[in-house]
Amino acid sequence: MGRFLPRVRKFLLMGALCGLGCGHSATAPGLTKITLQADWYPQPEHGGFYTALVKDYYKDEGLDVAIQPGGPYVGVAQQVASGSAQFGMASSDQVLEAVSDGQPLMAVAATMQMDPQGIMVRKDSPIRSFADLNGHTVAIKTGSTWFQYIEKRFRLNNVHEVPAMMNVANFVADPQYIQQAFATSEPFFARQAGIETRVLLTSDAGYSPYRVMFTTREEVQQHPEIVAKFVRASVKGWRDYLNDPAAAHAAIAKLNPALNPEWMQFTWQKLRDGHFVAGDDPSGAQFGQMDPKRWATMYEQLTDLKVLSNPIDPATAYTLQFIQGK
């Protein structure tokens, strides 16, 4: 998900992820080839897409989908904008920034209703809120927009930022260490070292982007039926994944041997318990849904932070036509 993680995740069998393609050339009678550009290496946070893949939900819609791995040096927005992939994974703030930069992108459905991004501290840490970070050192990925929001929102004028590392070694070694983390991942490795943690979520602080699947405006305009099929199969995959992750985890484990069953089970449980994917509505009505008010709020926050290259209408960065009535 475009983030730092234990170094071991870098070493995966990339060859197993080949078979990629561009455009809409048919690979079998009735199937249209589609590439989905992931925002990180194969992981449980992509579980719904892999469920749709291995259970043939994409094929049932007439699509031959390949999931192309991401990583720290892969620009997902650029891959989609250039046509190297037809769909990509990102967050709604990233899509807004990309559209402001002139990239013709459009979010078509939400993958997660809430972002698991936050700050990880030890369970007994005196840091109880973001406001308590003043006077402390925090390991952060340089230039993170969400942390700029946290700094301004809580008037953090005395925080020393250091580059985030791709592991939890410093966190384990130093009881005072504070670092960027995903609630669905890094706490697992701290627990393995015998350390219980807490994660302060940015969504609880008012900065709450969606995790989204996106494509280009041209794709939406010229191939709406393909976009509809992709969204329909993906949302179905996410519903099934939260009920039973076995099929997706088996596929992900083959592609990324660095993962282990305990890690994947931890992530899946956190995704469920934290309502990150399904939202707070127990009926499941929020799967895939997006609210224009939240997009407008995110745009206002980014404008206030002065991180947008040019003013835009935030409504041009997404469409609801493929999720209405779902």
Beta strands, then each sheet from edge to edge (+ up, - down):
strand 1: 26-28
strand 2: 31-37
strand 3: 63-68
strand 4: 87-91
strand 5: 105-112
strand 6: 117-122
strand 7: 137-140
strand 8: 160-163
strand 9: 179-182
strand 10: 197-201
strand 11: 211-216
sheet 1: 1+ 2- 3-
sheet 2: 1+ 2- 4- 11+ 5-
sheet 3: 9+ 6- 10+
sheet 4: 7+ 8+
end
